[in-house]
Every structure is written in structure tokens, then in C-alpha cells.
């Protein structure tokens, strides 16, 4: 699952594709948390390419969100796959990530 990072002035776009499960969590954590070392105040997370997610993946997203908020930065989900939407519905996480429930 590739993670790509694009810097656009005051925004940072992080695109994640493939699986975001317990099997990829250890590998993805440093890639996702790398954004904490960058200076852009706004982080956009495109998860439209995530084809599989479990609670380990959700924990990584919650960790990233918490750490960004502690730095006074924002996290916005700009793309959501059907797998992500199902997980967010099940765990009622839409509000936490500023998304509307389906």
C-alpha cells in the first residue's frame, strides 16, 4: 500500500491506498506520522484508495488526528473508500473526523 505525500503551500495531502489493517499497521505508522515533522498547518487525508481497514487502521487514524490537534493543526478527510465508510459507520466516527454519516 503506497502512501504518497504532496505539499501545497500551507496544505499537506496524504494519499493512502491498499489495506490499512493489522498486517500493515507497523509499516504504515511511521509513514503516516511523518507528517508530524512537517510544517503545514492543514493536513488532508485521502483514503479513497483504502480497500480494507480494521481497528488497527482506525487506531492509526485516531493517533494521527490526536497528534495533529495537539500541535494545533487540522486534519481533514477529503476522500473515503466504501471500506472506510463502513468502518466509520460501525464505530460512529464520522463526527470525530468531521464527516457526515451516510
N, C-alpha and C positions, 0 to 999 in steps of 0.2 A: 504494500500500500504506500504509494508515494505521498509525501507531504511537500507541498510547494509553497513558497513564501514570496510575495510580491510587495514591494514598498512603493507607496504612492503618497508622497509628501507627509501629511500627518496621519495617514491611514496605513495599516498593515493588513494585507489579505492573506489568510492562511487557508489553503485548499487541501482537504483530506479526502482520499479515495481508498476504496477497498474495505477491508474489515477493520473494525475497531473493537476487538474482543480481548478476552484474557490472553489469547495466544499472541496478540500483537502489542499488548499494553506496555510491557517493559521496553520494547523497541520504540514505541511512539512517544512515550513520556518525555524523553529529552528533546525530541523534535518539537513537540507542542510547547514545552516550557521554555524553549529557546527564545520565544517572543518576549519573555520577561526581561531579557537582556537588551532589547531594542528600545528605542526612544519614542516611537509613535504612540500618541495618546489613545488612538482608536484602533481596535483590532476587530477585523471582520473575519468570521469563520464560515467558510463554505463547505458544508457537509453533504452536498448533493450527490457526491460520488461514493458515499459510505454505503456499502451494500449489506453490512452486518454490524450490529453493535449489541453489546451486553452491558451488565452492570460495571464491569471493569472499564469499559469505554466511557460510560456515563460518569464514573468517578474521575476519570482524567479530565473530562469537560468541566465538571464541577470544580476541580482543583485549579484548572486554568482560569476559570471565571473568578474564583475567590482570590487568587494571587494578583490578577489584574486589578480587581476592585481595591485591594489593599494598597496598590500602587497609585490609586486614583485614576485608573484608566478604564476604558469601556470595552465591552465585548458584545458584538452583535452577530447573530447567526443570519447569514444572507442567503444560504441555500440549505435545504433539508431534504434528505432522501426519504423514501417511504419507510425504510427500516428505522431511521431516526425518529420519524413522526410516530410510529407505532410505539417505540420505547418511551418517548416523551408523553404519549397518551397514557400508557400503562403506569408510569411513575409520576404523572401530573407535574411535569417540569416546564411546561410552556411558559408560565408566568416568570419562573426563575430566570429564564433566558430571554424574556421579552418577546415571546412569540404568542400568536393566537392559537388557541386549541382548534383542532379540526372539527 
